Amino acid sequence: MTNTPLVNDLIRVCGEAGVRHRRADLLVFEADGSADGSPEKVLPLAICLPTSTEQVAGCVKVARKYGVPVIARGAGTGLSGGAVPLAEGIIISLTRMDRILDVNLAERTALVEPGLINLDLSTHIKADRFFFAPDPSSQKASTIGGNIAENAGGPHCLKYGVTTNHILGVEFVLPNGDVVWLDSNQTGYGGLDLTAAIVGSEGMFGIVTRAKVLLTPIPESISVMLAAFASMDDAAQAVTEIIASGTMPSSLEIMDSLSMQAVEAAYHVGYPTEAAAVLLVEVDGHPLEVAEISAEVEALCRRIGVVQYRQSYDPVEQAGLWLGRKMSLAAMGRLAPNYYLQDAVVPRSQLVKTLDEVARLSNESGLLVSNVFHAGDGNLHPLILFDRRETGAVERVLHLNHDLVVACVELGGTLSGEHGIGSEKRDHMDLIYNESDLRAMAGLKRSFDPDDAFNPGKVLPKGMLCGEVKDLHMQRMAQKYGIVAF
Ligand SMILES: Cc1cc2nc3c(=O)[nH]c(=O)nc-3n(C[C@H](O)[C@H](O)[C@H](O)COP(=O)(O)OP(=O)(O)OC[C@H]3O[C@@H](n4cnc5c(N)ncnc54)[C@H](O)[C@@H]3O)c2cc1C
């Protein structure tokens, strides 16, 4: 097979080993963790695997020469279709740029490449008693570049803040191939804070090639508590009351009985599957403070009524309790061949009402929904379980997903807590933003990427970047009811 001129130019930049273009190789890059939610996916033209910033910039310039889109990619664990190509273009995979370039304990910072796996950084600095605080449950696989692009969260972000709070600066390849260094304003005012704009920009503004990240000291003492409740309402009520009491655990996570069943079948961690829900609470800090807050949490949970309560200071036992939570998505195959995961957020005071609504909509649809989520942030993760081989299953799932999103928005919530908008939630953006809001976002995108060459088709509803904005809600209604003009 003869290479296309595009592929030959990319090989000149990255070398033979740094470019994939055979169909079998391309297929792997057609999807991300949200495969079931990305029906629009398109096969990329080539995959570049650069090893330096210069090579990334070179690939971008080649893409511009041929007028094809660029999609940055980390580990491909994204859950909103972010790294899925929607138009024929090149994918720049950053996984070979995975070095820790510098650790400066005096400044509590590290300089890393974007393909570094999240957990590898914490493992590297553990002996010095530091860690990188953003801890998505995918941290064994997802990259820091992907975490930056999605502004990833995780169980411990309740206390420590999400990725944006831990990024001090980035080296960035702009859509015209220029390389810039941008500092954040976290430690003083240094002009416009473009780093803040780049964190969470979902690969639409350019490519992160290096990041200066903040390191956090490992707390002196950690206590993990497991409170099992007879109803999901009780577990959610406990979360609302813990937050209202003014104490600040480092994480507050809920799992329902369905997800515990999956986890127990896969990992046997000892969760009480007979309970309707468990609340996993972690408290960290000075030993005296930890003991005091843990006692307050226990008293509060017991007042609401627990069916089982465990507390552990033992790191091995704690790791076991966390293993089930962190691996819960991987265990879902025990319940159904496919799942569709959504990550809407609701005000924490609305948790009980929202979870009742999730249960009602699940019953109405006849589809099982399992819940495992960052309860302290109000960040739901209803997992709709299904078998895509059943006729009409995908349509029923998308319908239920839509109803769940609308319910969360009506209860004062928003579309995403951490997984981003990508292609999956793009057409729900008008539920929370009006046309002026969306135009402002489109303006920012255009100022970085006037030709819409980077990750086109993501986040902003179709038409936003070429000026043909229509009433999206009306469009959706027209589609739903088969109206051709209105
Ligand atoms: C089991 C499981 C658990 C998860 N748990 C969590 C969780 O607790 N919290 C959470 O927030 N997310 C979670 N996720 C979602 C996902 O892991 C995160 O969104 C993660 O940040 C994606 O990183 P990645 O390296 O896989 O990025 P990818 O999926 O490869 O890409 C994601 C987006 O980032 C862009 N991108 C990637 N690298 C760069 C770069 N260098 N420069 C510019 N743009 C770039 C891509 O274009 C794409 O838009 C989970 C996913 C799975 C499968």
The ligand as an SDF file (V2000), in Angstrom:
LIG
                    3D

 53 58  0  0  0  0  0  0  0  0999 V2000
  -13.0900    3.5120   34.9420 C   0  0  0  0  0  0  0  0  0  0  0  0
  -13.0710    4.9940   34.7410 C   0  0  0  0  0  0  0  0  0  0  0  0
  -13.1740    5.8150   35.8440 C   0  0  0  0  0  0  0  0  0  0  0  0
  -13.1380    7.2110   35.6710 C   0  0  0  0  0  0  0  0  0  0  0  0
  -13.2000    8.0030   36.7760 N   0  0  0  0  0  0  0  0  0  0  0  0
  -13.1060    9.3420   36.6380 C   0  0  0  0  0  0  0  0  0  0  0  0
  -13.1270   10.1890   37.7950 C   0  0  0  0  0  0  0  0  0  0  0  0
  -13.2380    9.7350   38.9440 O   0  0  0  0  0  0  0  0  0  0  0  0
  -13.0260   11.5230   37.5850 N   0  0  0  0  0  0  0  0  0  0  0  0
  -12.8930   12.0540   36.3320 C   0  0  0  0  0  0  0  0  0  0  0  0
  -12.7890   13.2880   36.2070 O   0  0  0  0  0  0  0  0  0  0  0  0
  -12.8970   11.2770   35.2320 N   0  0  0  0  0  0  0  0  0  0  0  0
  -12.9800    9.9490   35.3470 C   0  0  0  0  0  0  0  0  0  0  0  0
  -12.9640    9.1500   34.2330 N   0  0  0  0  0  0  0  0  0  0  0  0
  -12.8960    9.7670   32.8990 C   0  0  0  0  0  0  0  0  0  0  0  0
  -11.4660    9.9480   32.3050 C   0  0  0  0  0  0  0  0  0  0  0  0
  -10.5730    9.0020   32.8640 O   0  0  0  0  0  0  0  0  0  0  0  0
  -10.9540   11.3660   32.5200 C   0  0  0  0  0  0  0  0  0  0  0  0
  -11.7270   12.2860   31.7790 O   0  0  0  0  0  0  0  0  0  0  0  0
   -9.4750   11.5560   32.1680 C   0  0  0  0  0  0  0  0  0  0  0  0
   -9.0820   12.8660   32.5270 O   0  0  0  0  0  0  0  0  0  0  0  0
   -9.1940   11.3540   30.6750 C   0  0  0  0  0  0  0  0  0  0  0  0
   -7.7860   11.2200   30.5110 O   0  0  0  0  0  0  0  0  0  0  0  0
   -7.1870   10.4630   29.2290 P   0  0  0  0  0  0  0  0  0  0  0  0
   -5.7120   10.5390   29.3080 O   0  0  0  0  0  0  0  0  0  0  0  0
   -7.7560    9.1150   29.1020 O   0  0  0  0  0  0  0  0  0  0  0  0
   -7.7250   11.4090   28.0740 O   0  0  0  0  0  0  0  0  0  0  0  0
   -8.4420   11.0480   26.6910 P   0  0  0  0  0  0  0  0  0  0  0  0
   -9.6800   10.2730   26.9460 O   0  0  0  0  0  0  0  0  0  0  0  0
   -7.4530   10.4700   25.7580 O   0  0  0  0  0  0  0  0  0  0  0  0
   -8.8250   12.5050   26.1840 O   0  0  0  0  0  0  0  0  0  0  0  0
   -9.7870   13.2680   26.8740 C   0  0  0  0  0  0  0  0  0  0  0  0
   -9.8170   14.6830   26.2830 C   0  0  0  0  0  0  0  0  0  0  0  0
   -8.5820   15.3230   26.5330 O   0  0  0  0  0  0  0  0  0  0  0  0
   -8.0100   15.8270   25.3180 C   0  0  0  0  0  0  0  0  0  0  0  0
   -6.5600   15.7000   25.5080 N   0  0  0  0  0  0  0  0  0  0  0  0
   -5.8590   14.6100   25.8920 C   0  0  0  0  0  0  0  0  0  0  0  0
   -4.5680   14.9130   26.0290 N   0  0  0  0  0  0  0  0  0  0  0  0
   -4.4370   16.2270   25.7260 C   0  0  0  0  0  0  0  0  0  0  0  0
   -3.3370   17.1340   25.6620 C   0  0  0  0  0  0  0  0  0  0  0  0
   -2.0890   16.7610   25.9590 N   0  0  0  0  0  0  0  0  0  0  0  0
   -3.5690   18.4160   25.2880 N   0  0  0  0  0  0  0  0  0  0  0  0
   -4.8240   18.8410   24.9810 C   0  0  0  0  0  0  0  0  0  0  0  0
   -5.8980   18.0240   25.0170 N   0  0  0  0  0  0  0  0  0  0  0  0
   -5.7040   16.7390   25.3790 C   0  0  0  0  0  0  0  0  0  0  0  0
   -8.6070   14.9520   24.2280 C   0  0  0  0  0  0  0  0  0  0  0  0
   -8.6270   15.6270   22.9810 O   0  0  0  0  0  0  0  0  0  0  0  0
  -10.0140   14.7230   24.7680 C   0  0  0  0  0  0  0  0  0  0  0  0
  -10.8330   15.8170   24.4460 O   0  0  0  0  0  0  0  0  0  0  0  0
  -13.0120    7.7630   34.3650 C   0  0  0  0  0  0  0  0  0  0  0  0
  -12.9270    6.9120   33.2600 C   0  0  0  0  0  0  0  0  0  0  0  0
  -12.9480    5.5460   33.4390 C   0  0  0  0  0  0  0  0  0  0  0  0
  -12.8440    4.6670   32.2220 C   0  0  0  0  0  0  0  0  0  0  0  0
  1  2  1  0
  2  3  1  0
  2 52  2  0
  3  4  2  0
  4  5  1  0
  4 50  1  0
  5  6  2  0
  6  7  1  0
  6 13  1  0
  7  8  2  0
  7  9  1  0
  9 10  1  0
 10 11  2  0
 10 12  1  0
 12 13  2  0
 13 14  1  0
 14 15  1  0
 14 50  1  0
 15 16  1  0
 16 17  1  0
 16 18  1  0
 18 19  1  0
 18 20  1  0
 20 21  1  0
 20 22  1  0
 22 23  1  0
 23 24  1  0
 24 25  2  0
 24 26  1  0
 24 27  1  0
 27 28  1  0
 28 29  2  0
 28 30  1  0
 28 31  1  0
 31 32  1  0
 32 33  1  0
 33 34  1  0
 33 48  1  0
 34 35  1  0
 35 36  1  0
 35 46  1  0
 36 37  1  0
 36 45  1  0
 37 38  2  0
 38 39  1  0
 39 40  1  0
 39 45  2  0
 40 41  1  0
 40 42  2  0
 42 43  1  0
 43 44  2  0
 44 45  1  0
 46 47  1  0
 46 48  1  0
 48 49  1  0
 50 51  2  0
 51 52  1  0
 52 53  1  0
M  END
$$$$
